[in-house]
């Protein structure tokens, strides 16, 4: 019992300090303001896609609504061996809108990391000095490029990360994903606010083409299917390039949730699989801490059925972690103007330790399937 209490207090203490640190960074980041400046920066928007026929119309519409001079932007679509009408629909969109400078490419190989290969080809074809990446299942905010333009003119960063959120979720599964994703966004914003960026999201990411080329792009991580975003961030940090974050609701890119539990698990396993290749100690340490506290919760819950005296420790740990997480998620939800999502917090929090255990262990011992392809461990 004493060992159990001691371990619970140690893990919860370290976890709480980490959350307080991230909350401090979150407050710093969301309090930053910048003026909107006249468009001057030229952008190449790179969008890889595979079997996104269903989502492309919303993306096309948002591209047409961008409030930015057409002569200062181009859109590069890269088809990753789609088996539906995605390529055909992109070609039709380009033909219907000659006022928008567009290029449609095809990925060249079924490489270990097809997305990196697609982006590499797009960036090589890009005519402008700043690359922006997003996904084909996303919709883009009207003033998206204006804010990136202003940050670049004011700060001259080599990489700018932006916020991402799900479209209004419906049903438990989508709301669970939205809360999980909200926590990841909070970690992203908070770590940038403390000048120790841990992660970023390629659905809303901008970087200088020259900086990308100077660190040899995605080289060194081709064996890992995902991670075009975070590995580039880490490489730029190692070379002391300036990286920053735009915490502005007007720059939020919206994406769609997975429509089944299986696809959600495969997506999260794909995300978790790249952590073993992290080169920095801080994200690895925080990842281990999150794993341990959730593992301890799951283990205690299982042991409680054999040793009922452990229920008090399990309940105390869960309840205190519940409060710490809610406090952090509440403040993150304020930025995203999504407080109603927190109504689902309790039921999601009960499921989360078991979810994270399954994802973490699966990422360590087996591969995953994504968009009709199987990736080995």
SULNOR-V471953 format. One record per pair of residues at least 12 apart in sequence whose ideal C-beta (glycine too) atoms are under 10 Angstrom apart, sorted by the first residue. I is the first residue (numbers start at 1). GAP is how many residues later the second one is. Records with the same first field share a line. If there is no record, write none. Layout:
I = GAP ; GAP
//
This chain:
1 = 306 ; 308 ; 309 ; 311 ; 312
4 = 292 ; 296 ; 299 ; 303 ; 305 ; 306 ; 308 ; 309 ; 310 ; 313
5 = 307 ; 308 ; 311 ; 312
7 = 285 ; 286 ; 289 ; 293 ; 306 ; 310
8 = 285 ; 288 ; 289 ; 292 ; 305 ; 306 ; 308 ; 309 ; 310 ; 312 ; 313
9 = 304 ; 307 ; 308 ; 311
10 = 282 ; 283 ; 286
11 = 278 ; 281 ; 282 ; 283 ; 284 ; 285 ; 286 ; 306 ; 310
12 = 281 ; 284 ; 304 ; 305 ; 308 ; 309 ; 312
13 = 307
14 = 271 ; 272 ; 275 ; 278 ; 279
15 = 271 ; 274 ; 275 ; 277 ; 278 ; 279 ; 302 ; 305 ; 306 ; 309 ; 310
16 = 277 ; 304 ; 305 ; 307 ; 308 ; 311 ; 312
17 = 272
18 = 169 ; 172 ; 264 ; 267 ; 268 ; 271 ; 272 ; 275 ; 306 ; 310
19 = 167 ; 168 ; 171 ; 302 ; 305 ; 306 ; 308 ; 309 ; 310
20 = 170 ; 304 ; 307 ; 308
21 = 169 ; 170 ; 172 ; 173 ; 175 ; 265
22 = 161 ; 164 ; 165 ; 166 ; 167 ; 168 ; 169 ; 171 ; 172 ; 174 ; 176 ; 264 ; 306 ; 309 ; 310
23 = 163 ; 167 ; 170 ; 301 ; 304 ; 305 ; 308 ; 309
24 = 166 ; 169 ; 170
25 = 161 ; 162 ; 163 ; 164 ; 165 ; 166 ; 167 ; 168 ; 169 ; 170 ; 171 ; 172 ; 173 ; 220
26 = 159 ; 160 ; 161 ; 162 ; 163 ; 164 ; 165 ; 166 ; 167 ; 168 ; 221 ; 302 ; 305 ; 306 ; 308 ; 309
27 = 162 ; 163 ; 166 ; 304 ; 308
28 = 161 ; 162 ; 164 ; 165 ; 166 ; 167 ; 219
29 = 159 ; 160 ; 161 ; 162 ; 163 ; 164 ; 165 ; 215 ; 216 ; 217 ; 218 ; 306
30 = 159 ; 160 ; 163 ; 215 ; 217 ; 218 ; 219 ; 301 ; 302 ; 304 ; 305
31 = 162 ; 216
32 = 119 ; 161 ; 212 ; 213 ; 214 ; 215 ; 216
33 = 214 ; 215
34 = 113 ; 116 ; 117 ; 119 ; 120 ; 121 ; 212 ; 214
35 = 115 ; 118 ; 119
36 = 107 ; 110 ; 111 ; 113 ; 114 ; 214
37 = 109 ; 110 ; 112 ; 113 ; 114 ; 115 ; 116 ; 117
38 = 31 ; 108 ; 111 ; 112 ; 115
39 = 28 ; 29 ; 30 ; 32 ; 33 ; 34 ; 106 ; 107 ; 110 ; 111 ; 114
40 = 29 ; 32 ; 109 ; 110 ; 112 ; 113
41 = 27 ; 31 ; 32 ; 87 ; 88 ; 89 ; 104 ; 105 ; 107 ; 108 ; 109 ; 110 ; 111 ; 112 ; 165 ; 167
42 = 27 ; 29 ; 30 ; 31 ; 32 ; 84 ; 85 ; 86 ; 87 ; 88 ; 103 ; 107
43 = 23 ; 25 ; 29 ; 30 ; 31 ; 32 ; 83 ; 85 ; 86 ; 87 ; 88 ; 89 ; 101 ; 102 ; 105 ; 106 ; 109 ; 163
44 = 29 ; 30 ; 31 ; 32 ; 57 ; 59 ; 78 ; 79 ; 81 ; 82 ; 83 ; 84 ; 85 ; 86 ; 87 ; 88 ; 89 ; 165
45 = 18 ; 21 ; 28 ; 29 ; 30 ; 31 ; 32 ; 56 ; 57 ; 77 ; 81 ; 83 ; 85 ; 86 ; 87 ; 88 ; 89 ; 95 ; 99 ; 100 ; 161
46 = 28 ; 29 ; 30 ; 31 ; 32 ; 57 ; 59 ; 72 ; 73 ; 74 ; 75 ; 76 ; 77 ; 79 ; 80 ; 85 ; 86 ; 87 ; 88 ; 156 ; 159
47 = 12 ; 16 ; 28 ; 29 ; 30 ; 31 ; 43 ; 71 ; 72 ; 75 ; 85 ; 86 ; 87 ; 88 ; 89 ; 91 ; 93
48 = 28 ; 29 ; 30 ; 31 ; 32 ; 57 ; 59 ; 66 ; 67 ; 68 ; 69 ; 70 ; 71 ; 73 ; 74 ; 85 ; 86 ; 87 ; 88 ; 154 ; 180
49 = 28 ; 29 ; 30 ; 31 ; 33 ; 37 ; 38 ; 40 ; 41 ; 58 ; 66 ; 69 ; 86 ; 87 ; 88 ; 322
50 = 28 ; 29 ; 30 ; 31 ; 32 ; 33 ; 34 ; 36 ; 37 ; 57 ; 64 ; 65 ; 68 ; 86 ; 320 ; 321 ; 322 ; 323
51 = 28 ; 29 ; 30 ; 31 ; 32 ; 33 ; 34 ; 35 ; 85 ; 320 ; 321
52 = 27 ; 28 ; 30 ; 32 ; 33 ; 34 ; 37 ; 38 ; 83 ; 84 ; 85 ; 86 ; 319
53 = 29 ; 30 ; 31 ; 32 ; 33 ; 34 ; 35 ; 36 ; 37 ; 83
54 = 30 ; 31 ; 32 ; 82 ; 83 ; 202
55 = 31 ; 80 ; 81 ; 82 ; 83 ; 84 ; 200 ; 201
56 = 21 ; 28 ; 29 ; 30 ; 33 ; 34 ; 36 ; 37 ; 80 ; 81
57 = 32 ; 36
58 = 78 ; 79 ; 80 ; 81 ; 82 ; 109 ; 196 ; 198
59 = 16 ; 18 ; 31 ; 34 ; 75 ; 76 ; 77 ; 78 ; 79 ; 80 ; 81
60 = 15 ; 29 ; 30 ; 32 ; 33 ; 34 ; 36 ; 37 ; 40 ; 76 ; 79
61 = 78 ; 79
62 = 72 ; 76 ; 77 ; 78 ; 79 ; 80 ; 82 ; 191 ; 192
63 = 12 ; 30 ; 34 ; 37 ; 39 ; 71 ; 76 ; 77 ; 81
64 = 29 ; 32 ; 33 ; 35 ; 36
65 = 74 ; 75 ; 76 ; 77 ; 78 ; 79
66 = 34 ; 74 ; 75 ; 76 ; 77 ; 78 ; 79 ; 80
67 = 74 ; 75 ; 76 ; 77 ; 78 ; 79
68 = 74 ; 75 ; 76 ; 77 ; 78 ; 80 ; 81
69 = 76 ; 80
70 = 27 ; 29 ; 30 ; 31
71 = 30
72 = 29 ; 56 ; 73 ; 77
73 = 27 ; 28 ; 55 ; 57 ; 59 ; 72
74 = 26 ; 27 ; 28 ; 29 ; 51 ; 52 ; 53 ; 54
75 = 15 ; 18 ; 19 ; 22 ; 25 ; 26 ; 27 ; 28 ; 29 ; 47 ; 57
76 = 25 ; 26 ; 27 ; 28 ; 29 ; 42 ; 43 ; 45 ; 46 ; 47 ; 49 ; 50 ; 51 ; 52 ; 55 ; 57
77 = 12 ; 13 ; 14 ; 16 ; 17 ; 25 ; 26 ; 27 ; 28 ; 29 ; 41 ; 45 ; 59
78 = 12 ; 25 ; 26 ; 27 ; 28 ; 29 ; 30 ; 36 ; 37 ; 39 ; 40 ; 41 ; 42 ; 43 ; 44 ; 45 ; 47 ; 58
79 = 12 ; 25 ; 26 ; 27 ; 28 ; 39 ; 57
80 = 25 ; 26 ; 27 ; 30 ; 31 ; 34 ; 35 ; 37 ; 38 ; 56 ; 291 ; 293
81 = 25 ; 26 ; 27 ; 28 ; 29 ; 33 ; 37 ; 290 ; 291 ; 292
82 = 24 ; 25 ; 54 ; 289
83 = 288 ; 289
86 = 50
87 = 17 ; 19
90 = 12 ; 14 ; 15 ; 46
91 = 13
101 = 26 ; 27
103 = 19 ; 22 ; 23 ; 24
105 = 13 ; 16 ; 17 ; 19 ; 20
106 = 12 ; 15
107 = 12 ; 13 ; 14 ; 15
108 = 12 ; 13
109 = 12
110 = 263
111 = 111 ; 112 ; 114
112 = 109 ; 110 ; 111 ; 112 ; 113 ; 263 ; 264
113 = 105 ; 108 ; 109 ; 110 ; 111 ; 112 ; 113 ; 114 ; 115 ; 118 ; 161 ; 262
114 = 111 ; 256 ; 257 ; 259 ; 261
115 = 18 ; 20 ; 87 ; 103 ; 110 ; 111 ; 112 ; 113 ; 114 ; 255 ; 256
116 = 101 ; 102 ; 103 ; 105 ; 106 ; 108 ; 109 ; 110 ; 111 ; 112 ; 115 ; 116
117 = 101 ; 105 ; 111
118 = 110
119 = 12 ; 14 ; 83 ; 93 ; 98 ; 99 ; 109 ; 110 ; 113
120 = 92 ; 97 ; 98 ; 99 ; 102 ; 108
123 = 84 ; 86 ; 89 ; 90 ; 94 ; 95
124 = 85 ; 89 ; 93
126 = 83 ; 86
127 = 82
128 = 81
129 = 23 ; 79 ; 80 ; 81
130 = 15 ; 18 ; 19 ; 22 ; 28 ; 30 ; 76 ; 77 ; 78 ; 79 ; 80 ; 81 ; 82
131 = 28 ; 74 ; 75 ; 76 ; 77 ; 78 ; 80 ; 81
132 = 12 ; 13 ; 16 ; 28 ; 30 ; 72 ; 73 ; 74 ; 75
133 = 68 ; 69 ; 70 ; 71 ; 72 ; 73 ; 74 ; 95 ; 96 ; 99
134 = 28 ; 30 ; 67 ; 68 ; 69 ; 70 ; 71 ; 72 ; 119 ; 121
135 = 29 ; 66 ; 67 ; 68 ; 69 ; 118 ; 120 ; 121
136 = 67 ; 119
137 = 30 ; 66 ; 117 ; 118 ; 119 ; 120
138 = 26 ; 29 ; 65 ; 66 ; 115 ; 116 ; 117 ; 118
139 = 28 ; 113 ; 114 ; 115 ; 116 ; 117
140 = 63 ; 64 ; 111 ; 112 ; 113 ; 114
141 = 21 ; 22 ; 63 ; 107 ; 108 ; 109 ; 110 ; 111 ; 112 ; 113
142 = 108
143 = 105 ; 107 ; 108
144 = 18 ; 60 ; 62 ; 102 ; 106 ; 107 ; 108 ; 109
145 = 61 ; 106
146 = 104 ; 105
147 = 13 ; 15 ; 59 ; 99 ; 101 ; 103 ; 104
148 = 12 ; 14 ; 56 ; 58 ; 98 ; 103
149 = 57
150 = 96 ; 98
151 = 55 ; 93 ; 94 ; 95 ; 97 ; 100
152 = 54 ; 56 ; 92
154 = 90
155 = 87 ; 89
156 = 52 ; 86 ; 88
157 = 49 ; 50 ; 51 ; 54 ; 79 ; 84 ; 85 ; 86 ; 87 ; 88 ; 89
158 = 48 ; 49 ; 50 ; 52 ; 53 ; 54 ; 56 ; 57 ; 74 ; 78 ; 79 ; 81 ; 82 ; 83 ; 84 ; 85 ; 86
159 = 38 ; 41 ; 46 ; 47 ; 48 ; 49 ; 52 ; 53 ; 70 ; 73 ; 74 ; 76 ; 77 ; 78 ; 82 ; 83 ; 84 ; 85 ; 86
160 = 32 ; 40 ; 44 ; 45 ; 46 ; 47 ; 48 ; 82 ; 83 ; 84 ; 85 ; 86 ; 91
161 = 27 ; 28 ; 31 ; 36 ; 38 ; 39 ; 40 ; 41 ; 43 ; 44 ; 45 ; 46 ; 68 ; 69 ; 72 ; 82 ; 83 ; 84 ; 85 ; 86
162 = 26 ; 38 ; 39 ; 41 ; 42 ; 43 ; 44 ; 83 ; 84 ; 85 ; 86 ; 89 ; 90 ; 91
163 = 22 ; 25 ; 26 ; 38 ; 40 ; 41 ; 82 ; 83 ; 84 ; 85 ; 86 ; 88 ; 89 ; 90 ; 91 ; 169 ; 172 ; 173
164 = 17 ; 20 ; 21 ; 24 ; 36 ; 37 ; 38 ; 39 ; 40 ; 41 ; 87 ; 88 ; 89 ; 90 ; 91 ; 172
165 = 13 ; 16 ; 17 ; 20 ; 38 ; 39 ; 84 ; 87 ; 88 ; 89 ; 90 ; 168 ; 170 ; 171 ; 172 ; 173 ; 176
166 = 12 ; 13 ; 14 ; 15 ; 16 ; 88 ; 89 ; 90 ; 91 ; 92 ; 170 ; 172 ; 175
167 = 87 ; 88 ; 89 ; 90
168 = 86 ; 89 ; 170 ; 172 ; 173
169 = 12 ; 87 ; 88 ; 169 ; 172 ; 175
170 = 87
171 = 86 ; 88
172 = 172 ; 175 ; 176 ; 179
173 = 84 ; 85 ; 86 ; 87 ; 88 ; 90 ; 91
174 = 82 ; 83 ; 84 ; 85 ; 90 ; 170
175 = 82 ; 165 ; 166 ; 168 ; 169 ; 170 ; 172 ; 173
176 = 81 ; 85 ; 88 ; 168 ; 171 ; 172 ; 173 ; 175 ; 176 ; 179
177 = 79 ; 80 ; 81 ; 87 ; 90 ; 91 ; 171
178 = 79 ; 155 ; 158 ; 160 ; 163 ; 166 ; 170
179 = 146 ; 150 ; 153 ; 154 ; 159 ; 162 ; 163 ; 165 ; 166 ; 168 ; 169 ; 170 ; 173
180 = 77 ; 84 ; 88 ; 168 ; 171 ; 172 ; 175 ; 176 ; 179
181 = 20 ; 74 ; 76
182 = 146 ; 147 ; 150 ; 151 ; 153 ; 154 ; 156 ; 159 ; 160 ; 163
183 = 107 ; 142 ; 145 ; 146 ; 149 ; 169
184 = 14 ; 15 ; 17 ; 87 ; 148
185 = 14 ; 16 ; 62 ; 67 ; 144 ; 147 ; 148 ; 150 ; 151
186 = 139 ; 142 ; 143 ; 144 ; 145 ; 146 ; 147 ; 149 ; 150
187 = 12 ; 96 ; 99 ; 103 ; 141 ; 145
188 = 12 ; 13 ; 42 ; 57 ; 59 ; 144
189 = 56 ; 57 ; 58 ; 142 ; 143 ; 146 ; 147
190 = 55 ; 138 ; 141 ; 142
191 = 54 ; 91 ; 92 ; 95
192 = 41 ; 51 ; 52 ; 53 ; 54 ; 55
193 = 52 ; 54
194 = 88
195 = 48 ; 49
196 = 41 ; 84 ; 86 ; 87 ; 90
197 = 33 ; 36 ; 37 ; 39 ; 40 ; 46 ; 47 ; 48 ; 83 ; 85 ; 86
198 = 32 ; 35 ; 36 ; 80 ; 82 ; 84 ; 85 ; 86 ; 88 ; 89
199 = 28 ; 30 ; 31 ; 34 ; 35 ; 72 ; 75 ; 76 ; 79 ; 84 ; 87
200 = 29 ; 30 ; 32 ; 33 ; 34 ; 43 ; 45
201 = 28 ; 29 ; 52 ; 54
202 = 24 ; 25 ; 26 ; 27 ; 28 ; 30 ; 31
203 = 26 ; 50 ; 51 ; 52
204 = 25 ; 42 ; 47 ; 48 ; 49 ; 50 ; 51
205 = 23 ; 24 ; 25 ; 27 ; 28 ; 48
206 = 38 ; 40 ; 45
207 = 22 ; 25 ; 26 ; 29 ; 34 ; 36
208 = 28 ; 33 ; 34
211 = 21 ; 24 ; 25 ; 28 ; 30 ; 31 ; 32
212 = 20 ; 23 ; 24
214 = 21 ; 22 ; 25 ; 27
215 = 16 ; 17 ; 19 ; 20 ; 21 ; 23 ; 24 ; 26
216 = 19
217 = 14 ; 15 ; 18
218 = 13 ; 14 ; 17
219 = 12 ; 16
220 = 15 ; 57 ; 59
221 = 13 ; 14 ; 53 ; 56 ; 58
223 = 54
224 = 46 ; 49 ; 50 ; 51 ; 52 ; 53 ; 151
225 = 45 ; 48 ; 49 ; 142 ; 143 ; 145 ; 148 ; 150 ; 151
226 = 41 ; 44 ; 45 ; 46 ; 47 ; 48 ; 142 ; 144 ; 149
227 = 43 ; 44 ; 46 ; 47 ; 48 ; 50 ; 51
228 = 46
229 = 45
230 = 41 ; 44 ; 45 ; 47 ; 48 ; 50 ; 53
231 = 43 ; 46 ; 47 ; 48
233 = 47
234 = 43 ; 44 ; 45 ; 46 ; 49
235 = 44
237 = 42 ; 43
238 = 41 ; 42
247 = 88
248 = 87
249 = 86 ; 87 ; 88
252 = 83 ; 84 ; 85 ; 86
261 = 94
262 = 107
263 = 106 ; 107 ; 108
264 = 91 ; 95
265 = 90 ; 93 ; 94 ; 97 ; 103
266 = 93 ; 96 ; 101 ; 102 ; 103 ; 104 ; 105 ; 109
267 = 92 ; 101 ; 103 ; 104
268 = 87 ; 88 ; 90 ; 91 ; 92 ; 94 ; 95 ; 100
269 = 89 ; 90 ; 91 ; 92 ; 93 ; 94 ; 95 ; 97 ; 98 ; 99 ; 100 ; 101 ; 106 ; 108
270 = 89 ; 93 ; 97 ; 98 ; 99 ; 100 ; 101 ; 105
271 = 88 ; 92 ; 97
272 = 15 ; 19 ; 84 ; 87 ; 88 ; 89 ; 90 ; 91 ; 92 ; 96
273 = 86 ; 89 ; 90 ; 91 ; 93 ; 94 ; 95 ; 102 ; 104
274 = 89
275 = 12 ; 13 ; 16 ; 85 ; 88 ; 89
276 = 87 ; 88 ; 101
287 = 73
290 = 66 ; 70
291 = 65 ; 66 ; 68 ; 69 ; 70 ; 73
293 = 24 ; 28 ; 60 ; 63
294 = 27 ; 58 ; 59 ; 60 ; 61 ; 62 ; 63 ; 66
295 = 58 ; 61 ; 62 ; 65 ; 66
296 = 17 ; 18 ; 21 ; 25 ; 57
297 = 17 ; 20 ; 21 ; 24 ; 55 ; 56 ; 57 ; 59 ; 60
298 = 16 ; 55 ; 56 ; 58 ; 59 ; 60
299 = 15 ; 54 ; 58
300 = 13 ; 14 ; 15 ; 16 ; 17 ; 18 ; 53
301 = 13 ; 14 ; 16 ; 17 ; 52 ; 53
302 = 12
318 = 31 ; 32 ; 35
321 = 28 ; 31 ; 32
322 = 23 ; 24 ; 27 ; 28 ; 30
325 = 20 ; 24 ; 27
326 = 16 ; 19 ; 20 ; 23
329 = 12 ; 13 ; 16 ; 19 ; 20
330 = 12 ; 15
333 = 12
362 = 15
363 = 14
364 = 13
365 = 12
//
